[in-house]
Amino acid sequence: MAIRETLNQQKHLGIGIGAGLFVLALGLIWYFFLMGESGLPVAADQHYFATDLSSTEAAVKSLVPLDRGTLSPATHSGKSAYRAHVYSADGGKTKLIGYFERISDAAKPRVEALISKLKQAGQPEVGIESAVTDDLDMNGGLEIRFPDSDKWLPIERARPQIAQRLAKQGAGAVEISP
């Protein structure tokens, strides 16, 4: 009862404690939702790309890191390289490929024009990547392929399958970067 009486007598103390708890809650939300398990920001300077999609094992062996602004498909050592979303439940010792992504042939000129326009305007790389993602979400053109398939699907049709497949990869599997 002493705490309640003190807070009733000193209302500014209650307001201060409430504000402190609110700031603490915001900090925890920021930490857990915007940061990776390592405690470092999730955004990476590079993404994984795979040059051999013939099998899951071949794709894992062919993983190469390319700069984050690289459009998929890209060319690496004379081969087509596709953005690979790589997951691990053990800090990267075991790599599992969730899916590959590419920009469709029809959308590529539109995306390249957008990138050129934003670079001329001085937009930073992170802003360009965000704008490209938004454009692909609104106008279509992003395709994905699962490691056990040879069929590319529009992302709009594949989103439910992505969630189901990632859930099967095991608890604690998180996307990793090079």
C-alpha positions as CSV (number, residue, x, y, z in Angstrom):
1,M,0.0,0.0,0.0
2,A,2.9,2.4,0.6
3,I,3.7,2.5,-3.1
4,R,0.1,3.3,-4.1
5,E,0.0,6.1,-1.5
6,T,3.3,7.5,-2.6
7,L,2.1,7.6,-6.3
8,N,-1.2,9.2,-5.3
9,Q,0.7,11.9,-3.4
10,Q,3.4,12.5,-6.0
11,K,1.6,12.2,-9.4
12,H,4.7,13.4,-11.3
13,L,6.5,10.3,-10.1
14,G,3.8,8.0,-11.5
15,I,3.9,9.8,-14.8
16,G,7.7,9.5,-14.9
17,I,7.6,5.8,-14.2
18,G,4.9,5.3,-16.8
19,A,6.9,7.2,-19.4
20,G,10.0,5.2,-18.6
21,L,8.2,1.9,-19.0
22,F,6.8,3.1,-22.3
23,V,10.3,4.0,-23.6
24,L,11.6,0.7,-22.4
25,A,8.8,-1.2,-24.2
26,L,9.5,0.8,-27.5
27,G,13.2,-0.1,-27.1
28,L,12.4,-3.8,-26.7
29,I,10.1,-3.8,-29.7
30,W,12.8,-2.1,-31.8
31,Y,15.5,-4.5,-30.7
32,F,13.5,-7.7,-31.3
33,F,11.7,-6.8,-34.5
34,L,14.2,-4.6,-36.3
35,M,17.4,-6.4,-35.2
36,G,18.6,-9.9,-36.0
37,E,19.4,-12.6,-33.5
38,S,23.0,-11.5,-33.5
39,G,21.9,-8.0,-32.2
40,L,23.2,-6.4,-35.4
41,P,20.9,-4.7,-38.0
42,V,19.4,-7.3,-40.4
43,A,20.3,-5.3,-43.5
44,A,23.5,-6.7,-45.1
45,D,25.8,-5.3,-47.7
46,Q,25.6,-8.5,-49.7
47,H,23.1,-11.2,-50.5
48,Y,23.6,-14.8,-51.5
49,F,23.2,-15.7,-55.1
50,A,23.3,-19.3,-56.5
51,T,24.7,-20.2,-60.0
52,D,23.6,-23.8,-60.1
53,L,19.9,-24.5,-59.5
54,S,20.0,-28.2,-60.7
55,S,19.6,-29.5,-57.1
56,T,19.4,-28.2,-53.6
57,E,22.9,-29.5,-52.8
58,A,24.3,-28.0,-56.0
59,A,22.7,-24.6,-55.2
60,V,24.2,-24.5,-51.7
61,K,27.6,-25.3,-53.1
62,S,27.3,-22.6,-55.7
63,L,26.4,-19.8,-53.3
64,V,28.3,-16.6,-53.9
65,P,27.9,-13.2,-52.2
66,L,27.0,-10.3,-54.4
67,D,26.3,-6.7,-53.6
68,R,22.9,-6.0,-52.2
69,G,21.9,-3.7,-55.2
70,T,22.5,-6.6,-57.7
71,L,19.4,-7.4,-59.7
72,S,18.5,-11.0,-60.1
73,P,19.3,-12.7,-62.4
74,A,22.8,-11.4,-62.6
75,T,25.9,-12.8,-64.3
76,H,28.7,-14.2,-62.2
77,S,31.7,-16.0,-63.8
78,G,29.8,-16.4,-67.0
79,K,26.8,-18.0,-65.3
80,S,23.3,-16.8,-64.4
81,A,23.1,-16.1,-60.7
82,Y,19.8,-16.0,-58.9
83,R,19.1,-14.3,-55.5
84,A,18.9,-17.1,-52.9
85,H,17.1,-16.7,-49.6
86,V,19.3,-18.8,-47.3
87,Y,18.2,-19.9,-43.8
88,S,20.0,-21.5,-40.9
89,A,19.0,-22.7,-37.5
90,D,22.6,-23.1,-36.3
91,G,24.3,-19.7,-37.0
92,G,25.2,-20.5,-40.6
93,K,26.9,-23.9,-40.2
94,T,24.0,-25.6,-42.0
95,K,22.5,-23.6,-44.9
96,L,19.1,-24.2,-46.2
97,I,17.7,-22.5,-49.3
98,G,14.1,-21.3,-48.8
99,Y,13.7,-20.1,-52.3
100,F,15.3,-18.3,-55.3
101,E,14.1,-15.0,-56.7
102,R,14.4,-13.2,-60.0
103,I,12.9,-10.2,-61.7
104,S,10.8,-11.2,-64.7
105,D,12.0,-10.3,-68.2
106,A,8.9,-8.1,-68.6
107,A,9.6,-6.1,-65.4
108,K,13.4,-5.7,-65.8
109,P,13.3,-2.6,-68.1
110,R,10.9,-0.9,-65.8
111,V,13.0,-1.7,-62.7
112,E,16.2,-0.6,-64.5
113,A,14.6,2.7,-65.5
114,L,13.5,3.3,-61.9
115,I,17.0,2.6,-60.6
116,S,18.5,5.0,-63.1
117,K,16.1,7.7,-62.2
118,L,16.7,7.3,-58.4
119,K,20.5,7.2,-58.9
120,Q,20.4,10.5,-60.9
121,A,18.3,12.0,-58.1
122,G,21.0,11.0,-55.6
123,Q,19.0,8.4,-53.7
124,P,21.1,6.2,-51.4
125,E,21.4,2.5,-52.1
126,V,19.0,1.5,-49.3
127,G,16.3,3.9,-50.6
128,I,16.7,2.5,-54.1
129,E,16.3,-1.1,-52.9
130,S,13.2,-0.1,-51.0
131,A,11.7,1.6,-54.0
132,V,12.4,-1.4,-56.2
133,T,10.8,-3.7,-53.7
134,D,7.7,-1.4,-53.5
135,D,7.5,-1.2,-57.3
136,L,7.7,-5.0,-57.6
137,D,5.0,-5.4,-54.9
138,M,2.6,-2.9,-56.5
139,N,3.2,-3.7,-60.2
140,G,4.3,-7.3,-60.2
141,G,7.4,-8.8,-61.8
142,L,9.1,-10.7,-58.9
143,E,9.2,-14.4,-59.4
144,I,10.3,-17.2,-57.1
145,R,11.4,-20.8,-57.5
146,F,11.6,-23.4,-54.8
147,P,14.8,-25.6,-54.6
148,D,12.8,-28.8,-55.4
149,S,11.1,-27.3,-58.5
150,D,12.0,-26.0,-61.9
151,K,9.0,-23.7,-62.2
152,W,9.1,-20.0,-61.6
153,L,6.0,-18.5,-59.9
154,P,4.8,-14.9,-59.4
155,I,5.5,-14.0,-55.8
156,E,1.8,-13.2,-55.4
157,R,0.9,-16.8,-55.9
158,A,3.8,-18.3,-54.0
159,R,3.6,-16.3,-50.7
160,P,1.5,-18.9,-48.8
161,Q,3.8,-21.7,-49.9
162,I,6.9,-19.7,-48.8
163,A,5.5,-19.5,-45.2
164,Q,4.6,-23.2,-45.2
165,R,8.0,-24.3,-46.4
166,L,9.9,-22.1,-44.0
167,A,7.9,-23.4,-41.1
168,K,8.9,-27.0,-42.1
169,Q,12.6,-26.0,-42.1
170,G,12.5,-26.0,-38.3
171,A,12.1,-23.7,-35.4
172,G,14.7,-21.1,-35.1
173,A,15.7,-21.0,-38.8
174,V,16.4,-17.3,-39.7
175,E,17.5,-15.8,-43.0
176,I,21.3,-15.3,-43.1
177,S,23.6,-13.1,-45.2
178,P,27.2,-13.6,-46.3
